[in-house]
Every structure is written in C-alpha cells, then in structure tokens.
Amino acid sequence: MEYTVYEGTKATINGTQFTFTCDPADTDTAYDALAENVQLNNQNQDDNQDLVDFQNAADDDVETMLNDMQKMGFIDSWEAEN
C-alpha cells in the first residue's frame, strides 16, 4: 500500500507532503517513515509533550496510526492507494 501524508499544524514536512510504501499492518515501517520526514514544530523545547504524543501514537495498524497522528495535529490528512 502506498501512503501520502500531508503536514499538520504541529509539524512540518519538507515539501508539505511525502509518500511511503508499506504493508497496512507494518506499523514499524510507517513510524520510521513518519519519524524521518516529519519535524515537530517545537522539537527543541525541554518539556516536549508533542514528542511524547508522537512516540505514543496508536499503532494497531497503519491506518489507525495515521488517523491518530491526524487527530493530534501532526499531519493534516493522508491518502492510501493500492
């Protein structure tokens, strides 16, 4: 499955979006792609609750993870294609 992710209010993405490919159940690959491409807006603060929230996103499957990231404001939206 190919996923396209668009930047949210709490984070930026170089180019405002990125695409990655992984199995819908492979949350490790999805998390790695997000961690490599999404930069938190307040990443340098000592008390960084956003970083904790990002690391603790729901991860039952990739769709759940992306929906949780969207709900928390790290991404604005996402799309999936076979």
mmCIF file of the N, C-alpha and C atoms, coordinates in Angstrom:
data_MODEL
# 
_entry.id   MODEL 
# 
loop_
_atom_site.group_PDB 
_atom_site.id 
_atom_site.type_symbol 
_atom_site.label_atom_id 
_atom_site.label_alt_id 
_atom_site.label_comp_id 
_atom_site.label_asym_id 
_atom_site.label_entity_id 
_atom_site.label_seq_id 
_atom_site.pdbx_PDB_ins_code 
_atom_site.Cartn_x 
_atom_site.Cartn_y 
_atom_site.Cartn_z 
_atom_site.occupancy 
_atom_site.B_iso_or_equiv 
_atom_site.pdbx_formal_charge 
_atom_site.auth_seq_id 
_atom_site.auth_comp_id 
_atom_site.auth_asym_id 
_atom_site.auth_atom_id 
_atom_site.pdbx_PDB_model_num 
ATOM 1   N N  . MET A 1 1  ? 0.856  -1.167 0.000  1.00 0.00 ? 1  MET A N  1 
ATOM 2   C CA . MET A 1 1  ? 0.000  0.000  0.000  1.00 0.00 ? 1  MET A CA 1 
ATOM 3   C C  . MET A 1 1  ? 0.906  1.235  0.000  1.00 0.00 ? 1  MET A C  1 
ATOM 4   N N  . GLU A 1 2  ? 0.505  2.237  -0.764 1.00 0.00 ? 2  GLU A N  1 
ATOM 5   C CA . GLU A 1 2  ? 1.255  3.496  -0.816 1.00 0.00 ? 2  GLU A CA 1 
ATOM 6   C C  . GLU A 1 2  ? 0.462  4.561  -0.064 1.00 0.00 ? 2  GLU A C  1 
ATOM 7   N N  . TYR A 1 3  ? 1.131  5.231  0.852  1.00 0.00 ? 3  TYR A N  1 
ATOM 8   C CA . TYR A 1 3  ? 0.504  6.261  1.682  1.00 0.00 ? 3  TYR A CA 1 
ATOM 9   C C  . TYR A 1 3  ? 1.120  7.620  1.364  1.00 0.00 ? 3  TYR A C  1 
ATOM 10  N N  . THR A 1 4  ? 0.272  8.628  1.220  1.00 0.00 ? 4  THR A N  1 
ATOM 11  C CA . THR A 1 4  ? 0.721  10.003 1.065  1.00 0.00 ? 4  THR A CA 1 
ATOM 12  C C  . THR A 1 4  ? 0.241  10.770 2.286  1.00 0.00 ? 4  THR A C  1 
ATOM 13  N N  . VAL A 1 5  ? 1.174  11.485 2.919  1.00 0.00 ? 5  VAL A N  1 
ATOM 14  C CA . VAL A 1 5  ? 0.902  12.187 4.167  1.00 0.00 ? 5  VAL A CA 1 
ATOM 15  C C  . VAL A 1 5  ? 1.143  13.680 3.949  1.00 0.00 ? 5  VAL A C  1 
ATOM 16  N N  . TYR A 1 6  ? 0.251  14.512 4.479  1.00 0.00 ? 6  TYR A N  1 
ATOM 17  C CA . TYR A 1 6  ? 0.339  15.969 4.344  1.00 0.00 ? 6  TYR A CA 1 
ATOM 18  C C  . TYR A 1 6  ? 0.581  16.593 5.713  1.00 0.00 ? 6  TYR A C  1 
ATOM 19  N N  . GLU A 1 7  ? 1.432  17.624 5.770  1.00 0.00 ? 7  GLU A N  1 
ATOM 20  C CA . GLU A 1 7  ? 1.822  18.204 7.049  1.00 0.00 ? 7  GLU A CA 1 
ATOM 21  C C  . GLU A 1 7  ? 0.647  18.800 7.807  1.00 0.00 ? 7  GLU A C  1 
ATOM 22  N N  . GLY A 1 8  ? 0.772  18.752 9.144  1.00 0.00 ? 8  GLY A N  1 
ATOM 23  C CA . GLY A 1 8  ? -0.262 19.288 10.028 1.00 0.00 ? 8  GLY A CA 1 
ATOM 24  C C  . GLY A 1 8  ? 0.183  20.554 10.715 1.00 0.00 ? 8  GLY A C  1 
ATOM 25  N N  . THR A 1 9  ? -0.548 20.952 11.751 1.00 0.00 ? 9  THR A N  1 
ATOM 26  C CA . THR A 1 9  ? -0.260 22.201 12.442 1.00 0.00 ? 9  THR A CA 1 
ATOM 27  C C  . THR A 1 9  ? 0.880  22.071 13.446 1.00 0.00 ? 9  THR A C  1 
ATOM 28  N N  . LYS A 1 10 ? 1.123  20.885 13.975 1.00 0.00 ? 10 LYS A N  1 
ATOM 29  C CA . LYS A 1 10 ? 2.163  20.699 14.985 1.00 0.00 ? 10 LYS A CA 1 
ATOM 30  C C  . LYS A 1 10 ? 3.492  20.255 14.399 1.00 0.00 ? 10 LYS A C  1 
ATOM 31  N N  . ALA A 1 11 ? 3.546  20.086 13.074 1.00 0.00 ? 11 ALA A N  1 
ATOM 32  C CA . ALA A 1 11 ? 4.771  19.581 12.456 1.00 0.00 ? 11 ALA A CA 1 
ATOM 33  C C  . ALA A 1 11 ? 4.879  20.082 11.022 1.00 0.00 ? 11 ALA A C  1 
ATOM 34  N N  . THR A 1 12 ? 6.087  20.024 10.483 1.00 0.00 ? 12 THR A N  1 
ATOM 35  C CA . THR A 1 12 ? 6.307  20.387 9.090  1.00 0.00 ? 12 THR A CA 1 
ATOM 36  C C  . THR A 1 12 ? 6.924  19.210 8.351  1.00 0.00 ? 12 THR A C  1 
ATOM 37  N N  . ILE A 1 13 ? 6.674  19.189 7.069  1.00 0.00 ? 13 ILE A N  1 
ATOM 38  C CA . ILE A 1 13 ? 7.233  18.177 6.181  1.00 0.00 ? 13 ILE A CA 1 
ATOM 39  C C  . ILE A 1 13 ? 7.888  18.933 5.040  1.00 0.00 ? 13 ILE A C  1 
ATOM 40  N N  . ASN A 1 14 ? 9.120  18.588 4.709  1.00 0.00 ? 14 ASN A N  1 
ATOM 41  C CA . ASN A 1 14 ? 9.805  19.242 3.597  1.00 0.00 ? 14 ASN A CA 1 
ATOM 42  C C  . ASN A 1 14 ? 9.006  18.988 2.324  1.00 0.00 ? 14 ASN A C  1 
ATOM 43  N N  . GLY A 1 15 ? 8.482  20.038 1.729  1.00 0.00 ? 15 GLY A N  1 
ATOM 44  C CA . GLY A 1 15 ? 7.657  19.902 0.537  1.00 0.00 ? 15 GLY A CA 1 
ATOM 45  C C  . GLY A 1 15 ? 6.178  19.770 0.852  1.00 0.00 ? 15 GLY A C  1 
ATOM 46  N N  . THR A 1 16 ? 5.791  19.834 2.097  1.00 0.00 ? 16 THR A N  1 
ATOM 47  C CA . THR A 1 16 ? 4.423  19.767 2.631  1.00 0.00 ? 16 THR A CA 1 
ATOM 48  C C  . THR A 1 16 ? 3.766  18.397 2.531  1.00 0.00 ? 16 THR A C  1 
ATOM 49  N N  . GLN A 1 17 ? 4.393  17.429 1.853  1.00 0.00 ? 17 GLN A N  1 
ATOM 50  C CA . GLN A 1 17 ? 3.850  16.077 1.802  1.00 0.00 ? 17 GLN A CA 1 
ATOM 51  C C  . GLN A 1 17 ? 4.963  15.087 1.490  1.00 0.00 ? 17 GLN A C  1 
ATOM 52  N N  . PHE A 1 18 ? 4.743  13.815 1.810  1.00 0.00 ? 18 PHE A N  1 
ATOM 53  C CA . PHE A 1 18 ? 5.658  12.763 1.407  1.00 0.00 ? 18 PHE A CA 1 
ATOM 54  C C  . PHE A 1 18 ? 4.869  11.473 1.236  1.00 0.00 ? 18 PHE A C  1 
ATOM 55  N N  . THR A 1 19 ? 5.468  10.541 0.514  1.00 0.00 ? 19 THR A N  1 
ATOM 56  C CA . THR A 1 19 ? 4.829  9.265  0.222  1.00 0.00 ? 19 THR A CA 1 
ATOM 57  C C  . THR A 1 19 ? 5.750  8.140  0.669  1.00 0.00 ? 19 THR A C  1 
ATOM 58  N N  . PHE A 1 20 ? 5.163  7.101  1.226  1.00 0.00 ? 20 PHE A N  1 
ATOM 59  C CA . PHE A 1 20 ? 5.922  5.907  1.585  1.00 0.00 ? 20 PHE A CA 1 
ATOM 60  C C  . PHE A 1 20 ? 5.085  4.681  1.274  1.00 0.00 ? 20 PHE A C  1 
ATOM 61  N N  . THR A 1 21 ? 5.754  3.543  1.148  1.00 0.00 ? 21 THR A N  1 
ATOM 62  C CA . THR A 1 21 ? 5.088  2.289  0.823  1.00 0.00 ? 21 THR A CA 1 
ATOM 63  C C  . THR A 1 21 ? 5.359  1.275  1.921  1.00 0.00 ? 21 THR A C  1 
ATOM 64  N N  . CYS A 1 22 ? 4.295  0.612  2.382  1.00 0.00 ? 22 CYS A N  1 
ATOM 65  C CA . CYS A 1 22 ? 4.449  -0.468 3.351  1.00 0.00 ? 22 CYS A CA 1 
ATOM 66  C C  . CYS A 1 22 ? 3.167  -1.282 3.415  1.00 0.00 ? 22 CYS A C  1 
ATOM 67  N N  . ASP A 1 23 ? 3.258  -2.413 4.037  1.00 0.00 ? 23 ASP A N  1 
ATOM 68  C CA . ASP A 1 23 ? 2.108  -3.269 4.281  1.00 0.00 ? 23 ASP A CA 1 
ATOM 69  C C  . ASP A 1 23 ? 1.178  -2.560 5.268  1.00 0.00 ? 23 ASP A C  1 
ATOM 70  N N  . PRO A 1 24 ? -0.141 -2.672 5.127  1.00 0.00 ? 24 PRO A N  1 
ATOM 71  C CA . PRO A 1 24 ? -1.065 -1.996 6.038  1.00 0.00 ? 24 PRO A CA 1 
ATOM 72  C C  . PRO A 1 24 ? -0.904 -2.376 7.511  1.00 0.00 ? 24 PRO A C  1 
ATOM 73  N N  . ALA A 1 25 ? -0.258 -3.490 7.788  1.00 0.00 ? 25 ALA A N  1 
ATOM 74  C CA . ALA A 1 25 ? -0.042 -3.910 9.172  1.00 0.00 ? 25 ALA A CA 1 
ATOM 75  C C  . ALA A 1 25 ? 1.359  -3.569 9.683  1.00 0.00 ? 25 ALA A C  1 
ATOM 76  N N  . ASP A 1 26 ? 2.224  -3.036 8.826  1.00 0.00 ? 26 ASP A N  1 
ATOM 77  C CA . ASP A 1 26 ? 3.632  -2.784 9.184  1.00 0.00 ? 26 ASP A CA 1 
ATOM 78  C C  . ASP A 1 26 ? 3.800  -1.406 9.816  1.00 0.00 ? 26 ASP A C  1 
ATOM 79  N N  . THR A 1 27 ? 3.419  -1.303 11.073 1.00 0.00 ? 27 THR A N  1 
ATOM 80  C CA . THR A 1 27 ? 3.496  -0.012 11.762 1.00 0.00 ? 27 THR A CA 1 
ATOM 81  C C  . THR A 1 27 ? 4.935  0.430  12.006 1.00 0.00 ? 27 THR A C  1 
ATOM 82  N N  . ASP A 1 28 ? 5.870  -0.506 12.101 1.00 0.00 ? 28 ASP A N  1 
ATOM 83  C CA . ASP A 1 28 ? 7.274  -0.119 12.299 1.00 0.00 ? 28 ASP A CA 1 
ATOM 84  C C  . ASP A 1 28 ? 7.796  0.685  11.112 1.00 0.00 ? 28 ASP A C  1 
ATOM 85  N N  . THR A 1 29 ? 7.538  0.206  9.899  1.00 0.00 ? 29 THR A N  1 
ATOM 86  C CA . THR A 1 29 ? 7.972  0.935  8.705  1.00 0.00 ? 29 THR A CA 1 
ATOM 87  C C  . THR A 1 29 ? 7.272  2.276  8.602  1.00 0.00 ? 29 THR A C  1 
ATOM 88  N N  . ALA A 1 30 ? 5.974  2.305  8.887  1.00 0.00 ? 30 ALA A N  1 
ATOM 89  C CA . ALA A 1 30 ? 5.222  3.563  8.826  1.00 0.00 ? 30 ALA A CA 1 
ATOM 90  C C  . ALA A 1 30 ? 5.760  4.561  9.848  1.00 0.00 ? 30 ALA A C  1 
ATOM 91  N N  . TYR A 1 31 ? 6.014  4.108  11.064 1.00 0.00 ? 31 TYR A N  1 
ATOM 92  C CA . TYR A 1 31 ? 6.533  5.012  12.096 1.00 0.00 ? 31 TYR A CA 1 
ATOM 93  C C  . TYR A 1 31 ? 7.904  5.547  11.685 1.00 0.00 ? 31 TYR A C  1 
ATOM 94  N N  . ASP A 1 32 ? 8.773  4.669  11.156 1.00 0.00 ? 32 ASP A N  1 
ATOM 95  C CA . ASP A 1 32 ? 10.091 5.114  10.701 1.00 0.00 ? 32 ASP A CA 1 
ATOM 96  C C  . ASP A 1 32 ? 9.964  6.179  9.616  1.00 0.00 ? 32 ASP A C  1 
ATOM 97  N N  . ALA A 1 33 ? 9.042  5.978  8.666  1.00 0.00 ? 33 ALA A N  1 
ATOM 98  C CA . ALA A 1 33 ? 8.841  6.962  7.595  1.00 0.00 ? 33 ALA A CA 1 
ATOM 99  C C  . ALA A 1 33 ? 8.376  8.292  8.166  1.00 0.00 ? 33 ALA A C  1 
ATOM 100 N N  . LEU A 1 34 ? 7.455  8.244  9.112  1.00 0.00 ? 34 LEU A N  1 
ATOM 101 C CA . LEU A 1 34 ? 6.974  9.472  9.750  1.00 0.00 ? 34 LEU A CA 1 
ATOM 102 C C  . LEU A 1 34 ? 8.098  10.153 10.527 1.00 0.00 ? 34 LEU A C  1 
ATOM 103 N N  . ALA A 1 35 ? 8.835  9.393  11.303 1.00 0.00 ? 35 ALA A N  1 
ATOM 104 C CA . ALA A 1 35 ? 9.909  9.964  12.126 1.00 0.00 ? 35 ALA A CA 1 
ATOM 105 C C  . ALA A 1 35 ? 10.994 10.601 11.266 1.00 0.00 ? 35 ALA A C  1 
ATOM 106 N N  . GLU A 1 36 ? 11.264 10.041 10.092 1.00 0.00 ? 36 GLU A N  1 
ATOM 107 C CA . GLU A 1 36 ? 12.294 10.579 9.205  1.00 0.00 ? 36 GLU A CA 1 
ATOM 108 C C  . GLU A 1 36 ? 11.831 11.819 8.448  1.00 0.00 ? 36 GLU A C  1 
ATOM 109 N N  . ASN A 1 37 ? 10.535 11.963 8.213  1.00 0.00 ? 37 ASN A N  1 
ATOM 110 C CA . ASN A 1 37 ? 10.036 13.021 7.340  1.00 0.00 ? 37 ASN A CA 1 
ATOM 111 C C  . ASN A 1 37 ? 9.266  14.132 8.033  1.00 0.00 ? 37 ASN A C  1 
ATOM 112 N N  . VAL A 1 38 ? 8.824  13.914 9.240  1.00 0.00 ? 38 VAL A N  1 
ATOM 113 C CA . VAL A 1 38 ? 8.016  14.891 9.963  1.00 0.00 ? 38 VAL A CA 1 
ATOM 114 C C  . VAL A 1 38 ? 8.880  15.546 11.037 1.00 0.00 ? 38 VAL A C  1 
ATOM 115 N N  . GLN A 1 39 ? 8.970  16.859 11.018 1.00 0.00 ? 39 GLN A N  1 
ATOM 116 C CA . GLN A 1 39 ? 9.719  17.576 12.044 1.00 0.00 ? 39 GLN A CA 1 
ATOM 117 C C  . GLN A 1 39 ? 8.743  18.339 12.918 1.00 0.00 ? 39 GLN A C  1 
ATOM 118 N N  . LEU A 1 40 ? 8.773  18.034 14.207 1.00 0.00 ? 40 LEU A N  1 
ATOM 119 C CA . LEU A 1 40 ? 7.876  18.716 15.141 1.00 0.00 ? 40 LEU A CA 1 
ATOM 120 C C  . LEU A 1 40 ? 8.232  20.189 15.218 1.00 0.00 ? 40 LEU A C  1 
ATOM 121 N N  . ASN A 1 41 ? 7.235  21.055 15.263 1.00 0.00 ? 41 ASN A N  1 
ATOM 122 C CA . ASN A 1 41 ? 7.465  22.495 15.287 1.00 0.00 ? 41 ASN A CA 1 
ATOM 123 C C  . ASN A 1 41 ? 8.150  22.957 16.563 1.00 0.00 ? 41 ASN A C  1 
ATOM 124 N N  . ASN A 1 42 ? 7.931  22.272 17.674 1.00 0.00 ? 42 ASN A N  1 
ATOM 125 C CA . ASN A 1 42 ? 8.552  22.679 18.941 1.00 0.00 ? 42 ASN A CA 1 
ATOM 126 C C  . ASN A 1 42 ? 9.549  21.628 19.437 1.00 0.00 ? 42 ASN A C  1 
ATOM 127 N N  . GLN A 1 43 ? 10.253 21.002 18.531 1.00 0.00 ? 43 GLN A N  1 
ATOM 128 C CA . GLN A 1 43 ? 11.143 19.888 18.834 1.00 0.00 ? 43 GLN A CA 1 
ATOM 129 C C  . GLN A 1 43 ? 12.260 20.252 19.813 1.00 0.00 ? 43 GLN A C  1 
ATOM 130 N N  . ASN A 1 44 ? 12.669 21.502 19.872 1.00 0.00 ? 44 ASN A N  1 
ATOM 131 C CA . ASN A 1 44 ? 13.804 21.878 20.709 1.00 0.00 ? 44 ASN A CA 1 
ATOM 132 C C  . ASN A 1 44 ? 13.425 22.302 22.121 1.00 0.00 ? 44 ASN A C  1 
ATOM 133 N N  . GLN A 1 45 ? 12.157 22.252 22.474 1.00 0.00 ? 45 GLN A N  1 
ATOM 134 C CA . GLN A 1 45 ? 11.747 22.624 23.823 1.00 0.00 ? 45 GLN A CA 1 
ATOM 135 C C  . GLN A 1 45 ? 12.088 21.510 24.803 1.00 0.00 ? 45 GLN A C  1 
ATOM 136 N N  . ASP A 1 46 ? 12.463 21.899 26.037 1.00 0.00 ? 46 ASP A N  1 
ATOM 137 C CA . ASP A 1 46 ? 12.815 20.911 27.051 1.00 0.00 ? 46 ASP A CA 1 
ATOM 138 C C  . ASP A 1 46 ? 11.625 20.045 27.451 1.00 0.00 ? 46 ASP A C  1 
ATOM 139 N N  . ASP A 1 47 ? 10.476 20.661 27.649 1.00 0.00 ? 47 ASP A N  1 
ATOM 140 C CA . ASP A 1 47 ? 9.266  19.937 28.036 1.00 0.00 ? 47 ASP A CA 1 
ATOM 141 C C  . ASP A 1 47 ? 8.443  19.717 26.779 1.00 0.00 ? 47 ASP A C  1 
ATOM 142 N N  . ASN A 1 48 ? 8.691  18.633 26.086 1.00 0.00 ? 48 ASN A N  1 
ATOM 143 C CA . ASN A 1 48 ? 8.112  18.447 24.769 1.00 0.00 ? 48 ASN A CA 1 
ATOM 144 C C  . ASN A 1 48 ? 7.032  17.365 24.786 1.00 0.00 ? 48 ASN A C  1 
ATOM 145 N N  . GLN A 1 49 ? 5.817  17.741 25.172 1.00 0.00 ? 49 GLN A N  1 
ATOM 146 C CA . GLN A 1 49 ? 4.704  16.784 25.194 1.00 0.00 ? 49 GLN A CA 1 
ATOM 147 C C  . GLN A 1 49 ? 4.380  16.292 23.789 1.00 0.00 ? 49 GLN A C  1 
ATOM 148 N N  . ASP A 1 50 ? 4.581  17.126 22.767 1.00 0.00 ? 50 ASP A N  1 
ATOM 149 C CA . ASP A 1 50 ? 4.312  16.688 21.398 1.00 0.00 ? 50 ASP A CA 1 
ATOM 150 C C  . ASP A 1 50 ? 5.177  15.494 21.014 1.00 0.00 ? 50 ASP A C  1 
ATOM 151 N N  . LEU A 1 51 ? 6.436  15.493 21.421 1.00 0.00 ? 51 LEU A N  1 
ATOM 152 C CA . LEU A 1 51 ? 7.316  14.360 21.121 1.00 0.00 ? 51 LEU A CA 1 
ATOM 153 C C  . LEU A 1 51 ? 6.802  13.092 21.794 1.00 0.00 ? 51 LEU A C  1 
ATOM 154 N N  . VAL A 1 52 ? 6.373  13.206 23.036 1.00 0.00 ? 52 VAL A N  1 
ATOM 155 C CA . VAL A 1 52 ? 5.818  12.055 23.755 1.00 0.00 ? 52 VAL A CA 1 
ATOM 156 C C  . VAL A 1 52 ? 4.564  11.560 23.043 1.00 0.00 ? 52 VAL A C  1 
ATOM 157 N N  . ASP A 1 53 ? 3.680  12.485 22.651 1.00 0.00 ? 53 ASP A N  1 
ATOM 158 C CA . ASP A 1 53 ? 2.457  12.104 21.951 1.00 0.00 ? 53 ASP A CA 1 
ATOM 159 C C  . ASP A 1 53 ? 2.774  11.427 20.620 1.00 0.00 ? 53 ASP A C  1 
ATOM 160 N N  . PHE A 1 54 ? 3.739  11.981 19.879 1.00 0.00 ? 54 PHE A N  1 
ATOM 161 C CA . PHE A 1 54 ? 4.138  11.417 18.587 1.00 0.00 ? 54 PHE A CA 1 
ATOM 162 C C  . PHE A 1 54 ? 4.620  9.981  18.774 1.00 0.00 ? 54 PHE A C  1 
ATOM 163 N N  . GLN A 1 55 ? 5.460  9.766  19.778 1.00 0.00 ? 55 GLN A N  1 
ATOM 164 C CA . GLN A 1 55 ? 6.015  8.438  20.027 1.00 0.00 ? 55 GLN A CA 1 
ATOM 165 C C  . GLN A 1 55 ? 4.963  7.450  20.518 1.00 0.00 ? 55 GLN A C  1 
ATOM 166 N N  . ASN A 1 56 ? 3.904  7.939  21.131 1.00 0.00 ? 56 ASN A N  1 
ATOM 167 C CA . ASN A 1 56 ? 2.885  7.065  21.709 1.00 0.00 ? 56 ASN A CA 1 
ATOM 168 C C  . ASN A 1 56 ? 1.621  6.976  20.857 1.00 0.00 ? 56 ASN A C  1 
ATOM 169 N N  . ALA A 1 57 ? 1.716  7.310  19.595 1.00 0.00 ? 57 ALA A N  1 
ATOM 170 C CA . ALA A 1 57 ? 0.538  7.237  18.721 1.00 0.00 ? 57 ALA A CA 1 
ATOM 171 C C  . ALA A 1 57 ? 0.003  5.810  18.681 1.00 0.00 ? 57 ALA A C  1 
ATOM 172 N N  . ALA A 1 58 ? -1.299 5.699  18.569 1.00 0.00 ? 58 ALA A N  1 
ATOM 173 C CA . ALA A 1 58 ? -1.931 4.376  18.456 1.00 0.00 ? 58 ALA A CA 1 
ATOM 174 C C  . ALA A 1 58 ? -1.326 3.651  17.264 1.00 0.00 ? 58 ALA A C  1 
ATOM 175 N N  . ASP A 1 59 ? -1.070 2.360  17.421 1.00 0.00 ? 59 ASP A N  1 
ATOM 176 C CA . ASP A 1 59 ? -0.383 1.655  16.343 1.00 0.00 ? 59 ASP A CA 1 
ATOM 177 C C  . ASP A 1 59 ? -0.921 0.241  16.107 1.00 0.00 ? 59 ASP A C  1 
ATOM 178 N N  . ASP A 1 60 ? -2.241 0.100  16.141 1.00 0.00 ? 60 ASP A N  1 
ATOM 179 C CA . ASP A 1 60 ? -2.840 -1.201 15.837 1.00 0.00 ? 60 ASP A CA 1 
ATOM 180 C C  . ASP A 1 60 ? -2.552 -1.605 14.393 1.00 0.00 ? 60 ASP A C  1 
ATOM 181 N N  . ASP A 1 61 ? -2.593 -0.640 13.499 1.00 0.00 ? 61 ASP A N  1 
ATOM 182 C CA . ASP A 1 61 ? -2.238 -0.822 12.091 1.00 0.00 ? 61 ASP A CA 1 
ATOM 183 C C  . ASP A 1 61 ? -1.897 0.560  11.537 1.00 0.00 ? 61 ASP A C  1 
ATOM 184 N N  . VAL A 1 62 ? -1.458 0.612  10.284 1.00 0.00 ? 62 VAL A N  1 
ATOM 185 C CA . VAL A 1 62 ? -1.007 1.889  9.712  1.00 0.00 ? 62 VAL A CA 1 
ATOM 186 C C  . VAL A 1 62 ? -2.150 2.894  9.645  1.00 0.00 ? 62 VAL A C  1 
ATOM 187 N N  . GLU A 1 63 ? -3.338 2.466  9.257  1.00 0.00 ? 63 GLU A N  1 
ATOM 188 C CA . GLU A 1 63 ? -4.473 3.380  9.181  1.00 0.00 ? 63 GLU A CA 1 
ATOM 189 C C  . GLU A 1 63 ? -4.788 3.992  10.544 1.00 0.00 ? 63 GLU A C  1 
ATOM 190 N N  . THR A 1 64 ? -4.783 3.172  11.582 1.00 0.00 ? 64 THR A N  1 
ATOM 191 C CA . THR A 1 64 ? -5.030 3.666  12.942 1.00 0.00 ? 64 THR A CA 1 
ATOM 192 C C  . THR A 1 64 ? -3.959 4.672  13.346 1.00 0.00 ? 64 THR A C  1 
ATOM 193 N N  . MET A 1 65 ? -2.694 4.371  13.033 1.00 0.00 ? 65 MET A N  1 
ATOM 194 C CA . MET A 1 65 ? -1.588 5.266  13.375 1.00 0.00 ? 65 MET A CA 1 
ATOM 195 C C  . MET A 1 65 ? -1.747 6.610  12.677 1.00 0.00 ? 65 MET A C  1 
ATOM 196 N N  . LEU A 1 66 ? -2.033 6.587  11.376 1.00 0.00 ? 66 LEU A N  1 
ATOM 197 C CA . LEU A 1 66 ? -2.180 7.830  10.629 1.00 0.00 ? 66 LEU A CA 1 
ATOM 198 C C  . LEU A 1 66 ? -3.388 8.621  11.112 1.00 0.00 ? 66 LEU A C  1 
ATOM 199 N N  . ASN A 1 67 ? -4.468 7.944  11.423 1.00 0.00 ? 67 ASN A N  1 
ATOM 200 C CA . ASN A 1 67 ? -5.645 8.638  11.961 1.00 0.00 ? 67 ASN A CA 1 
ATOM 201 C C  . ASN A 1 67 ? -5.328 9.296  13.299 1.00 0.00 ? 67 ASN A C  1 
ATOM 202 N N  . ASP A 1 68 ? -4.551 8.618  14.149 1.00 0.00 ? 68 ASP A N  1 
ATOM 203 C CA . ASP A 1 68 ? -4.185 9.193  15.440 1.00 0.00 ? 68 ASP A CA 1 
ATOM 204 C C  . ASP A 1 68 ? -3.250 10.382 15.259 1.00 0.00 ? 68 ASP A C  1 
ATOM 205 N N  . MET A 1 69 ? -2.285 10.266 14.341 1.00 0.00 ? 69 MET A N  1 
ATOM 206 C CA . MET A 1 69 ? -1.386 11.390 14.050 1.00 0.00 ? 69 MET A CA 1 
ATOM 207 C C  . MET A 1 69 ? -2.185 12.587 13.537 1.00 0.00 ? 69 MET A C  1 
ATOM 208 N N  . GLN A 1 70 ? -3.207 12.316 12.732 1.00 0.00 ? 70 GLN A N  1 
ATOM 209 C CA . GLN A 1 70 ? -4.065 13.389 12.215 1.00 0.00 ? 70 GLN A CA 1 
ATOM 210 C C  . GLN A 1 70 ? -4.869 14.009 13.352 1.00 0.00 ? 70 GLN A C  1 
ATOM 211 N N  . LYS A 1 71 ? -5.435 13.189 14.199 1.00 0.00 ? 71 LYS A N  1 
ATOM 212 C CA . LYS A 1 71 ? -6.230 13.678 15.330 1.00 0.00 ? 71 LYS A CA 1 
ATOM 213 C C  . LYS A 1 71 ? -5.394 14.576 16.246 1.00 0.00 ? 71 LYS A C  1 
ATOM 214 N N  . MET A 1 72 ? -4.113 14.238 16.435 1.00 0.00 ? 72 MET A N  1 
ATOM 215 C CA . MET A 1 72 ? -3.240 15.018 17.311 1.00 0.00 ? 72 MET A CA 1 
ATOM 216 C C  . MET A 1 72 ? -2.645 16.238 16.610 1.00 0.00 ? 72 MET A C  1 
ATOM 217 N N  . GLY A 1 73 ? -2.831 16.372 15.289 1.00 0.00 ? 73 GLY A N  1 
ATOM 218 C CA . GLY A 1 73 ? -2.375 17.553 14.565 1.00 0.00 ? 73 GLY A CA 1 
ATOM 219 C C  . GLY A 1 73 ? -0.991 17.446 13.959 1.00 0.00 ? 73 GLY A C  1 
ATOM 220 N N  . PHE A 1 74 ? -0.368 16.275 14.007 1.00 0.00 ? 74 PHE A N  1 
ATOM 221 C CA . PHE A 1 74 ? 0.969  16.128 13.411 1.00 0.00 ? 74 PHE A CA 1 
ATOM 222 C C  . PHE A 1 74 ? 0.889  16.071 11.891 1.00 0.00 ? 74 PHE A C  1 
ATOM 223 N N  . ILE A 1 75 ? -0.189 15.504 11.368 1.00 0.00 ? 75 ILE A N  1 
ATOM 224 C CA . ILE A 1 75 ? -0.433 15.520 9.936  1.00 0.00 ? 75 ILE A CA 1 
ATOM 225 C C  . ILE A 1 75 ? -1.823 16.093 9.705  1.00 0.00 ? 75 ILE A C  1 
ATOM 226 N N  . ASP A 1 76 ? -2.006 16.725 8.551  1.00 0.00 ? 76 ASP A N  1 
ATOM 227 C CA . ASP A 1 76 ? -3.301 17.313 8.231  1.00 0.00 ? 76 ASP A CA 1 
ATOM 228 C C  . ASP A 1 76 ? -4.245 16.249 7.672  1.00 0.00 ? 76 ASP A C  1 
ATOM 229 N N  . SER A 1 77 ? -3.711 15.436 6.780  1.00 0.00 ? 77 SER A N  1 
ATOM 230 C CA . SER A 1 77 ? -4.511 14.383 6.157  1.00 0.00 ? 77 SER A CA 1 
ATOM 231 C C  . SER A 1 77 ? -3.580 13.351 5.549  1.00 0.00 ? 77 SER A C  1 
ATOM 232 N N  . TRP A 1 78 ? -4.180 12.270 5.068  1.00 0.00 ? 78 TRP A N  1 
ATOM 233 C CA . TRP A 1 78 ? -3.393 11.230 4.404  1.00 0.00 ? 78 TRP A CA 1 
ATOM 234 C C  . TRP A 1 78 ? -4.301 10.492 3.430  1.00 0.00 ? 78 TRP A C  1 
ATOM 235 N N  . GLU A 1 79 ? -3.653 9.835  2.455  1.00 0.00 ? 79 GLU A N  1 
ATOM 236 C CA . GLU A 1 79 ? -4.358 9.060  1.443  1.00 0.00 ? 79 GLU A CA 1 
ATOM 237 C C  . GLU A 1 79 ? -3.637 7.721  1.282  1.00 0.00 ? 79 GLU A C  1 
ATOM 238 N N  . ALA A 1 80 ? -4.375 6.702  0.898  1.00 0.00 ? 80 ALA A N  1 
ATOM 239 C CA . ALA A 1 80 ? -3.795 5.381  0.643  1.00 0.00 ? 80 ALA A CA 1 
ATOM 240 C C  . ALA A 1 80 ? -4.209 4.895  -0.736 1.00 0.00 ? 80 ALA A C  1 
ATOM 241 N N  . GLU A 1 81 ? -3.263 4.259  -1.440 1.00 0.00 ? 81 GLU A N  1 
ATOM 242 C CA . GLU A 1 81 ? -3.535 3.671  -2.743 1.00 0.00 ? 81 GLU A CA 1 
ATOM 243 C C  . GLU A 1 81 ? -2.901 2.295  -2.799 1.00 0.00 ? 81 GLU A C  1 
ATOM 244 N N  . ASN A 1 82 ? -3.586 1.385  -3.471 1.00 0.00 ? 82 ASN A N  1 
ATOM 245 C CA . ASN A 1 82 ? -3.016 0.033  -3.669 1.00 0.00 ? 82 ASN A CA 1 
ATOM 246 C C  . ASN A 1 82 ? -1.956 0.056  -4.724 1.00 0.00 ? 82 ASN A C  1 
# 
